[in-house]
Structure formats: C-alpha cells, structure tokens
C-alpha cells in the first residue's frame, strides 16, 4: 500500500499512458517484433521509458517527489534518442546501431576487461551490425575502428540534445532545460517538484501541488516516446489512443 496514493484522476492518467505503451509494444511483438536495428533501438527506449514512468509514480507515492525531476529529465533524454534515430529515415538503422553498440564500444575500453567479456561485447556489436545494409555496414566498420567512442552516441550527426529536440514535433527543449539543473546536482533539485523547499526534514512527505506536475510530465513523455515507435513500427495503429491520452493530459493541466 502506497504511503500517499495518487488522486484518482492521476491514477487513471498514469495507467492510460501504460496501456498505450503496452498496446504499441504488444502489437509490434505480435507481428514478429524487432526486424531492424532501428526497431530494436526503439524497443529498448520504450522499455526504458515505461520503467522510468512507473518509477516516477512509486517515488511520488512514497513521499520522495522532488527526486522525480531526475527521472523526468531521463525521460526527455529517452525521447530525444528516439528522435535522433528516426529523424532521417534513410539513416535510421545506422543510428540504431550506433545507439545500441555505444555501450559495448565503451565497454571494450575498460581496464581489466576479461576475455569472455571482450568476446561478449564484440559478438553483440557484430550481431547488431548484421542487420545493416552493405553501405551502413561499411560505416559501422569505420565507427568500430575509432579508438575512442564519442561522449554522446548521437555525435557527430547531432552536436547536442538541443539540436535533436529542435526536430521534435512539439517544442520541448524548454522542459529539458528546466529539469537539467536538478540532474546535474544543481540547487534546482531542492526547488523543483518540492512543495516546501524551505523544509530541511528528510522524512518522506506529501507534495500535493508537485505530484500532478510530475505525473502529467512523465505521462506526456512516455506518450511521445511511444508515439515515435507507433509511427515507425506500427503504421500509427494507435493514433486514436494517443490523441485521447494527450487530450486527457491537457485537461488535467487546466
């Protein structure tokens, strides 16, 4: 039993966002699942978005709402990664390869890497590259030959997350900046999504003014992330469900 259960309207909104995500993922899986590196990358991103969205609810219901600012910023990064992969359809599979392989390419540079770990990482990269066409495989080989992976997987195609989010269908970079300070350990974390920033009491407590903001934001970000995959892999089969969800989000903001 949650310490501070969500009000009914927020409970319904949160569940509606999960239902939209589940419908999209299940429909794609029923037709054979991921059939390209771009599809696999989007599948991973939606999975991560669902977990993060659910975690925001748990944090709010247990009295730790200010921490939700960190998770909502993560959801913005997840959404931005979806945009970076799909923005140029002709490059989507290569960008999907870059997204998935980035961890493994960094892992291969870690001191003390064991031989079984090296084999695992190398095999994973090769497996992902196997889904690329010949032109993209050549680009993947050149990428693998680079001595040090870029700091952010989407570079040099996109210089920053701001550049990526400028391609989003809705103006969202302002929200990204709003949550960035808290994510980087700024004073913002004590102010954002905190009903009483002056309090030094570290015990969990209710934040009735901030919880709606946290839940509405994470639900909108999950919806936008799933919308990208529904459009890319599911012929926008759940467009109507997306529009109803967005309408409910707008209604709660009034």
C-alpha positions as CSV (number, residue, x, y, z in Angstrom):
1,X,0.0,0.0,0.0
2,X,1.4,3.4,-1.1
3,X,2.1,5.9,1.7
4,X,0.5,8.7,-0.4
5,X,-1.7,7.2,-3.2
6,X,-2.3,9.2,-6.3
7,X,-5.6,11.0,-6.6
8,X,-8.0,9.1,-8.9
9,X,-7.5,11.4,-11.9
10,X,-3.7,11.0,-11.8
11,X,-4.0,7.2,-11.2
12,X,-6.2,6.9,-14.3
13,X,-3.8,9.1,-16.4
14,X,-0.8,7.1,-15.3
15,X,-2.5,3.8,-16.2
16,X,-3.7,5.2,-19.5
17,X,-0.1,6.0,-20.5
18,X,1.0,2.5,-19.6
19,X,-1.9,1.0,-21.6
20,X,-0.9,3.0,-24.7
21,X,2.7,1.8,-24.4
22,X,1.7,-1.8,-23.8
23,X,-0.7,-1.8,-26.7
24,X,2.0,-0.5,-29.1
25,X,4.7,-2.9,-27.9
26,X,2.4,-5.9,-27.9
27,X,1.1,-5.2,-31.4
28,X,4.6,-4.9,-32.8
29,X,5.7,-8.1,-31.0
30,X,2.7,-10.0,-32.4
31,X,3.8,-9.2,-35.9
32,X,7.3,-10.5,-35.4
33,X,8.9,-7.9,-33.2
34,X,12.1,-6.0,-34.0
35,X,13.2,-6.6,-37.6
36,X,15.9,-3.9,-37.9
37,X,18.5,-2.1,-35.8
38,X,16.2,1.0,-35.7
39,X,13.3,-1.0,-34.4
40,X,15.4,-2.8,-31.8
41,X,16.7,0.6,-30.5
42,X,13.2,2.0,-30.3
43,X,12.0,-1.2,-28.5
44,X,14.8,-0.7,-25.9
45,X,13.9,3.0,-25.5
46,X,10.2,2.4,-25.0
47,X,11.0,-0.3,-22.5
48,X,13.2,2.1,-20.5
49,X,10.6,4.8,-20.7
50,X,7.9,2.5,-19.3
51,X,10.1,1.6,-16.3
52,X,11.0,5.2,-15.7
53,X,7.4,6.3,-15.9
54,X,6.4,3.7,-13.4
55,X,9.3,4.7,-11.1
56,X,8.0,8.3,-11.1
57,X,4.7,7.1,-9.6
58,X,6.4,5.0,-7.0
59,X,8.6,7.9,-5.9
60,X,5.7,10.2,-5.7
61,X,3.5,7.8,-3.7
62,X,6.3,7.1,-1.2
63,X,6.9,10.8,-0.5
64,X,10.1,11.5,-2.5
65,X,8.5,13.6,-5.2
66,X,11.5,16.1,-5.7
67,X,13.6,13.2,-7.0
68,X,11.1,12.7,-9.8
69,X,12.7,15.7,-11.5
70,X,15.7,13.5,-12.3
71,X,13.6,10.7,-13.8
72,X,11.6,13.1,-15.9
73,X,14.8,14.5,-17.3
74,X,15.8,11.0,-18.1
75,X,12.6,10.5,-20.0
76,X,13.4,13.6,-22.0
77,X,16.7,12.0,-23.0
78,X,14.9,8.8,-23.9
79,X,12.5,10.7,-26.1
80,X,15.4,12.7,-27.7
81,X,17.2,9.4,-28.5
82,X,14.1,8.3,-30.4
83,X,14.1,11.5,-32.4
84,X,17.8,11.1,-33.2
85,X,17.2,7.6,-34.5
86,X,14.2,8.3,-36.7
87,X,14.7,11.9,-37.8
88,X,16.4,10.9,-41.0
89,X,14.7,7.7,-42.1
90,X,17.5,6.8,-44.6
91,X,20.0,6.7,-41.7
92,X,17.7,5.2,-39.0
93,X,19.2,1.7,-39.0
94,X,22.7,3.0,-38.8
95,X,21.7,5.4,-35.9
96,X,20.0,2.4,-34.2
97,X,23.3,0.5,-34.5
98,X,25.1,3.5,-33.0
99,X,22.7,3.7,-30.1
100,X,22.9,0.0,-29.2
101,X,26.6,-0.5,-29.8
102,X,27.7,2.6,-27.9
103,X,27.8,0.8,-24.6
104,X,29.7,-2.2,-25.9
105,X,32.2,0.0,-27.7
106,X,32.9,1.8,-24.4
107,X,33.0,-1.4,-22.5
108,X,35.7,-2.8,-24.7
109,X,38.0,0.1,-23.5
110,X,37.5,-0.7,-19.8
111,X,40.7,-1.7,-17.9
112,X,40.6,-5.2,-16.6
113,X,38.1,-6.4,-19.2
114,X,38.2,-10.2,-19.2
115,X,38.4,-12.3,-22.4
116,X,34.8,-13.7,-22.0
117,X,33.6,-10.1,-21.6
118,X,35.6,-9.0,-24.7
119,X,34.0,-11.8,-26.7
120,X,30.6,-10.9,-25.4
121,X,30.9,-7.3,-26.4
122,X,32.4,-7.9,-29.8
123,X,29.8,-10.5,-30.6
124,X,27.0,-8.2,-29.6
125,X,28.3,-5.4,-31.9
126,X,28.7,-7.8,-34.8
127,X,25.2,-9.2,-34.3
128,X,23.7,-5.7,-34.4
129,X,25.8,-4.7,-37.4
130,X,24.5,-7.8,-39.2
131,X,21.1,-6.2,-39.6
132,X,22.6,-3.3,-41.6
133,X,22.8,-3.0,-45.4
134,X,26.2,-3.0,-47.0
135,X,26.6,0.8,-47.1
136,X,25.8,1.0,-43.4
137,X,28.0,-1.9,-42.5
138,X,30.9,0.0,-44.0
139,X,30.0,2.9,-41.8
140,X,29.7,0.6,-38.9
141,X,33.2,-0.9,-39.5
142,X,34.7,2.7,-39.7
143,X,32.9,3.5,-36.4
144,X,34.2,0.4,-34.7
145,X,37.8,1.4,-35.8
146,X,37.6,4.7,-34.0
147,X,39.9,4.5,-30.9
148,X,37.6,6.3,-28.5
149,X,33.8,6.4,-28.8
150,X,32.2,9.9,-28.8
151,X,30.9,11.2,-25.4
152,X,27.3,11.0,-26.7
153,X,26.3,8.2,-29.0
154,X,24.5,10.6,-31.5
155,X,27.6,12.6,-32.3
156,X,28.7,13.8,-34.8
157,X,25.4,13.6,-36.6
158,X,23.9,15.8,-33.9
159,X,26.0,18.1,-31.8
160,X,23.8,18.2,-28.8
161,X,20.4,17.2,-27.4
162,X,19.2,20.7,-28.1
163,X,19.8,20.2,-31.8
164,X,17.9,16.9,-31.6
165,X,14.9,18.2,-29.7
166,X,14.6,21.1,-32.2
167,X,13.4,18.3,-34.7
168,X,10.7,17.1,-32.3
169,X,7.1,17.6,-33.3
170,X,6.4,19.7,-30.2
171,X,8.6,22.4,-28.7
172,X,10.1,20.6,-25.8
173,X,13.6,21.9,-25.2
174,X,12.4,24.3,-22.6
175,X,11.3,21.4,-20.4
176,X,14.7,19.7,-21.0
177,X,16.4,22.8,-19.6
178,X,14.0,23.1,-16.8
179,X,14.9,19.6,-15.5
180,X,18.6,19.8,-16.4
181,X,19.8,21.7,-13.3
182,X,18.5,19.0,-10.9
183,X,20.0,16.2,-13.0
184,X,23.4,17.8,-12.7
185,X,23.2,18.3,-8.9
186,X,22.1,21.9,-9.0
187,X,20.2,23.8,-6.4
188,X,17.2,23.2,-8.7
189,X,16.5,19.8,-7.2
190,X,15.5,21.4,-3.8
191,X,13.1,23.7,-5.6
192,X,11.6,21.7,-8.5
193,X,8.7,19.4,-7.6
194,X,9.0,20.3,-3.9
195,X,6.0,21.8,-2.1
196,X,8.1,23.2,0.7
197,X,11.7,23.9,-0.4
198,X,12.5,25.6,3.0
199,X,12.0,22.4,4.9
200,X,15.1,20.5,6.0
201,X,13.1,17.5,7.1
202,X,14.4,14.5,5.1
203,X,11.4,12.3,6.0
204,X,9.1,11.4,3.2
205,X,6.0,13.6,2.9
206,X,3.2,14.5,0.6
207,X,3.6,17.0,-2.2
208,X,0.0,17.6,-3.4
209,X,1.0,20.6,-5.6
210,X,4.0,19.0,-7.2
211,X,2.8,15.4,-7.7
212,X,0.4,16.4,-10.5
213,X,3.2,18.1,-12.3
214,X,5.4,15.1,-12.0
215,X,2.8,12.6,-13.1
216,X,1.5,14.7,-16.0
217,X,5.0,15.3,-17.3
218,X,6.1,11.7,-17.1
219,X,2.9,10.5,-18.8
220,X,3.3,13.0,-21.6
221,X,6.9,12.0,-22.2
222,X,6.0,8.3,-22.2
223,X,3.2,9.1,-24.7
224,X,5.6,11.0,-27.0
225,X,8.2,8.2,-26.9
226,X,5.6,5.6,-27.7
227,X,4.2,7.8,-30.5
228,X,7.6,7.6,-32.3
229,X,7.6,3.8,-32.2
230,X,3.9,3.5,-33.1
231,X,4.6,5.7,-36.1
232,X,7.8,3.9,-37.1
233,X,7.0,0.2,-36.5
234,X,3.2,0.1,-36.2
235,X,1.8,2.3,-39.0
236,X,0.4,4.6,-36.3
237,X,-2.2,2.0,-35.4
238,X,-2.8,3.6,-32.0
239,X,-3.1,7.2,-33.2
240,X,-6.6,7.5,-31.7
241,X,-5.4,6.2,-28.3
242,X,-2.5,8.7,-28.4
243,X,-4.8,11.6,-29.1
244,X,-7.2,10.7,-26.3
245,X,-4.3,10.4,-23.9
246,X,-3.0,13.8,-24.9
247,X,-6.5,15.3,-24.6
248,X,-6.7,14.0,-21.0
249,X,-3.3,15.4,-20.2
250,X,-4.2,18.8,-21.5
251,X,-7.5,18.7,-19.5
252,X,-5.6,18.0,-16.3
253,X,-3.3,20.9,-16.9
254,X,-6.2,23.4,-16.9
